[in-house]
Amino acid sequence: MTTGRLSLLFHLCVLMLVIGLPACSGDDAVDDYVERPVEKLYNEAQDALEKEEYDQAATLFEEVERQHPYSKWATKAQLMAAFSQYQASKYVYAITALDRFIQLHPSNTDSTYAYYLKGLSYY
């Protein structure tokens, strides 16, 4: 093949890639962020915990903190997320969450419970 034909073939391949790649992008819809009332989120998490749906409860408690970080519920939700992880036998996640709780709230009245739960997570 001559240099001109190789150049033309190369340019055609590049053109096909440029045209074809956007077709592979798909039409994945991104979920819209929906802020929910803190009481509703916390109660849903409590309900999941009572139904022994520990992973769901942990996710919802974490969502309380994510959506409402400065509410009075956020601190309690941090501890409850760690408890839910403990109940789900995800001890490493529980310990990580408890370490974070202890670091952020060392003088909180529930910090002694956090240390206790952390100790249980090691055994």
C-alpha positions as CSV (number, residue, x, y, z in Angstrom):
1,M,0.0,0.0,0.0
2,T,1.2,3.5,-0.7
3,T,1.6,6.2,1.9
4,G,-1.5,8.0,0.5
5,R,-3.7,5.0,1.0
6,L,-2.4,4.3,4.5
7,S,-3.1,8.0,5.4
8,L,-6.6,7.8,4.0
9,L,-7.2,4.5,5.8
10,F,-6.0,5.9,9.1
11,H,-8.2,9.0,8.7
12,L,-11.2,6.9,7.9
13,C,-10.6,4.8,11.0
14,V,-10.3,7.9,13.2
15,L,-13.5,9.3,11.7
16,M,-15.4,6.1,12.3
17,L,-14.2,6.1,16.0
18,V,-15.2,9.7,16.4
19,I,-18.6,9.0,15.0
20,G,-19.1,5.7,16.7
21,L,-17.9,6.4,20.3
22,P,-20.8,8.8,21.2
23,A,-23.2,6.0,20.3
24,C,-21.6,3.9,23.2
25,S,-22.3,6.6,25.8
26,G,-25.8,5.3,26.4
27,D,-28.7,7.2,27.9
28,D,-28.1,6.6,31.6
29,A,-30.4,8.8,33.6
30,V,-28.9,10.4,36.7
31,D,-31.1,10.3,39.8
32,D,-32.1,13.8,40.9
33,Y,-31.1,14.8,44.4
34,V,-34.1,14.9,46.6
35,E,-33.8,16.4,50.0
36,R,-36.2,14.8,52.5
37,P,-37.2,16.0,55.9
38,V,-34.8,14.8,58.6
39,E,-37.5,13.3,60.8
40,K,-38.8,11.2,57.9
41,L,-35.4,9.9,57.0
42,Y,-34.5,9.1,60.6
43,N,-37.9,7.3,61.2
44,E,-37.4,5.3,58.0
45,A,-34.0,4.3,59.2
46,Q,-35.4,3.3,62.6
47,D,-38.1,1.2,60.9
48,A,-35.5,-0.6,58.8
49,L,-33.5,-1.3,61.9
50,E,-36.6,-2.7,63.7
51,K,-37.2,-4.9,60.6
52,E,-33.6,-6.1,60.9
53,E,-32.8,-4.6,57.5
54,Y,-29.4,-3.4,58.8
55,D,-27.8,-2.4,55.5
56,Q,-30.8,-0.3,54.6
57,A,-30.9,1.3,58.0
58,A,-27.2,2.2,57.9
59,T,-27.7,3.8,54.5
60,L,-30.6,5.8,55.7
61,F,-28.8,6.9,58.9
62,E,-25.8,8.0,56.7
63,E,-28.3,9.9,54.5
64,V,-29.6,11.8,57.5
65,E,-26.1,13.0,58.2
66,R,-25.4,13.8,54.5
67,Q,-28.6,15.8,54.0
68,H,-28.8,17.4,57.4
69,P,-25.3,17.6,58.8
70,Y,-26.0,20.4,61.3
71,S,-29.3,19.1,62.7
72,K,-29.6,17.6,66.1
73,W,-30.4,14.3,64.4
74,A,-27.0,14.0,62.5
75,T,-25.0,13.2,65.6
76,K,-27.4,10.4,66.7
77,A,-27.6,9.2,63.1
78,Q,-23.8,8.8,63.0
79,L,-23.9,6.5,66.0
80,M,-26.9,4.6,64.7
81,A,-25.3,4.0,61.3
82,A,-22.3,2.5,63.2
83,F,-24.7,0.3,65.2
84,S,-26.5,-0.8,62.1
85,Q,-23.2,-1.8,60.5
86,Y,-22.3,-3.7,63.7
87,Q,-25.7,-5.5,63.6
88,A,-25.0,-6.4,59.9
89,S,-21.7,-8.0,61.0
90,K,-19.8,-5.4,59.0
91,Y,-17.4,-4.8,61.9
92,V,-14.7,-2.9,59.9
93,Y,-17.3,-0.4,58.7
94,A,-18.7,-0.1,62.2
95,I,-15.2,0.5,63.7
96,T,-14.5,3.2,61.1
97,A,-17.8,4.9,61.7
98,L,-17.3,4.7,65.5
99,D,-13.8,6.1,65.2
100,R,-15.2,9.0,63.2
101,F,-18.0,9.6,65.8
102,I,-15.5,9.6,68.7
103,Q,-13.2,12.0,66.8
104,L,-15.9,14.4,66.0
105,H,-17.8,14.2,69.3
106,P,-15.4,13.3,72.1
107,S,-17.4,15.0,74.8
108,N,-20.8,13.6,73.6
109,T,-22.6,11.6,76.3
110,D,-22.9,8.7,73.8
111,S,-19.1,8.6,73.2
112,T,-18.8,6.0,76.0
113,Y,-21.3,3.8,74.1
114,A,-19.3,4.3,71.0
115,Y,-16.2,3.0,72.8
116,Y,-18.2,0.1,74.1
117,L,-19.6,-0.8,70.6
118,K,-16.1,-0.4,69.1
119,G,-14.8,-2.9,71.7
120,L,-17.6,-5.4,70.8
121,S,-16.7,-5.0,67.1
122,Y,-13.3,-6.3,67.7
123,Y,-14.7,-9.5,69.2
